[in-house]
């Protein structure tokens, strides 16, 4: 049974963050809260945990996983930003948005879209996420904690611990989770395209209709 721990959403306990980061560095798979929903997360190098994540969610290899960062400066090691994209991200992040961007050469080919060489990136408006990623020192590969056949993500901490405790290595809890995923925006071309409307307000991006 995985360790289930409760963290303060604004001032998470450093000892528990350090413990979670150590689990991740060891190739572990976590459940953790974001600014939208609870999510599954592991490091970029943790291939086995990525496979476990895909099995839990029944995702095929064509389904891209997002990368979560603590800052735009960290993000630029993995995604290419032109001046317009940089200005947009600076204005809107951190927040409940996922942006599809060109991947840099440093991103392993197995993580980027094989045709477009693109990745999805997030900087959540969550002190807990920011400090966890900062403690880890690298981004988190992430996918919403929505189980196969379910119409919404898991939200109740007790249910999450009971359901996921035998499938992951650690569960970080911080109250009831949200049910709306991030808003997804394609920045591979200009003007940007809104791919999915979620928790982030599309009006704040000055974009057109969902395509």
HUBEL-V913916 format. One line per field, one symbol per residue. phi: phi as a letter, one per 30 degrees, with the letter a starting at -180 (. if undefined). A space follows every 50 residues. Layout:
phi=???
This chain:
phi=.ddcbccddcbddeddddddddddddidcccadcdcbdbcbadddddddd ddeddechcdddddcdccbcaddddddcbdbddddddddddccdldbccc bddddddeedccedcchcbcbbbddbeddeddddddiadcdbaedbdeid caddbdeddddddceccbcabccaidddccdddcbdcdbbddcdcadbdd deddchcdddc
